[in-house]
Structures are given as C-alpha cells and as structure tokens.
Amino acid sequence: MPQPIRKVVFPVAGLGTRFLPATKAVPKEMLPVVDRPLIQWAVEEATAAGCTEFIFVSAPEKKAIINHFSDAPHYETVLQARGKTAELELLKAGLPQGATITELFQETPLGLGHAIWCAHEAVGDEPFAVILPDDMVLHGTGCLSQMVEAYATTGGNLVAVENVPADQTHRYGVLDPGAEDGALVEIKGLVEKPAPQDAPSNLAIIGRYILDPQIMHTLAAFKKGAGGEIQITDAMADLIGQVALNGFRFDGTRYDCGNREGFLAANLAFALADTDITANGTLRARMQDILDTTK
C-alpha cells in the first residue's frame, strides 16, 4: 500500500503576463473565479483530497499569495465583535485545521521541473501531489481526490490526462499510451510540447500530478529539455522502468485559466454550478440577455 499523500506543491512563481495589466501588482493566482482566488480553489481541492502540508513555490514579489493564507487579526477582531461566524470561517481560505504552510522561492524561471525541485527539502522522502492552479476541473469530486483513490492501487507516478485538439499538442506533455484499464492509461513514453506531426497521440497531461520522491533525484540533474527548461515530463520519462507511470482520465470538465477565454469560461461555469447564485434563475436570464444583445 503506497504512503498517503499529505504534501502538495503549488508552483506559483510565474509572472502571468497574459493577464497584464491586471497582474502587474496582483499575482495571477489571486485573480478571482466567482468569489475566491484561483489559488484558493486549488488549496480547497488539495484539502478535500486529504493534504495537510501546503508548499508554495513562489517569487519574492508575490507576497499576496502567502498573505492570503496567513492570519488576519484585524478581520478576526472585527468579525468576532459583530458576531459574523460565517465570515470568520471564510478567513481560513480553504485550509484544514492544523495545516502547515511553507513558502519557497524559485529565483530563476528554469521550468516546471525546476520549480518542483525547489520543494525537495520540504517534500522529503515521501510521495507528494502537484497542482497547477491554472487548470480548474469542475466536478462534484475534486480531480486530486479522484487521483488519490487511484494512486492507492497504482503507486509510482500518476498524472491527470485528457485528449486535446491535435493542433494543440505543442502546449502539453503528450503520452505515448499503452493499454487502458478503466480510467488508467499505461504510459510507454512522454514527449514535451511536440509539434502535431511529431506527437505520439493527442492524450496530454494537465496540471495534476502525484509523484514518487525519486523524481527529485532525477530533477536534481538539471537536465534541460524543450524550450531550454527543466521539464517534469522528461524526469518522469527517465524513470520509466524504475517507477510505475500511469495516466488517469479524470471525471469533470477542465478549464484552462492560463488564458483569458478559459478564465472567463471558468467563471461562468463555476458560477452556474453555485446554487446560491443560480437559485432564482436571474444569472441565466442575464447571460441570455447578454448573448441576445451582442449577436
């Protein structure tokens, strides 16, 4: 039986240039989807999956992220005085009771693999999860919770996968897939950001990983791959034959919040899934009015 997944790494050091000027002073991960920032949605997903140790690999200028998950004495005092118990609960920002928070810095943008390696001391010698907050998955059961259940059987390295349009393979780590067993897909090989004509399939990794600690030793070689960066895809590929590697077809709809269209679509989808917002039907009516007047 594999060790339980207690630790989760959030690589959040990027600048979010696609959202300028909004991200000039506000980290992209702090942009709100409905009523909470992207990073909180990711933390809540990890909490639901049983994680208790939260590791943020950030940049020195992005203090707003760690501040969001820190104590807020002024708010607490005011809300307690006013008897606002529901609002007090919101100050926890999705963290479980007794959560441990670690902030680390990726001083130089050397790729996702390097960002994950920056957490090697905090991770230690146990398996861990990685969540990229840009990828939001809408489903009653969080994507990471689904993966943790599957991981109890597979162990090793497990990645969330979905089919992407063939002309978009250059944006992803792409599988050379083998046999499938329900939601699990054997991975015979991986290619980082292949051109469509070179891609072994259109089955791609999205921003959810459960990784064996051995991955940190492989990343420590600082081997550069696509784009001259240290790629987590390459490190997992190098461990094929030593560590089990499987893809996991998750249930739910993914929204790529790394671009404006995906971010706006996520706001609409998550708002429509919120019964507090949709109870009176006004939101749907207003959306229809907007569609009718912008044809």
PyMOL commands that set and color helices and strands:
alter all, ss='L'
color gray80, all
select helices_A, chain A and resi 17-19+28-30+38-48+63-68+73-81+85-90+112-117+120-123+143-154+166-171+196-198+214-219+226-228+232-238+260-272+275-278+282-293
alter helices_A, ss='H'
color red, helices_A
select strands_A, chain A and resi 7-11+32-33+36-37+53-58+100-105+128-131+135-138+157-163+173-181+184-192+203-211+245-249+253-256
alter strands_A, ss='S'
color yellow, strands_A
deselect
rebuild
show_as cartoon
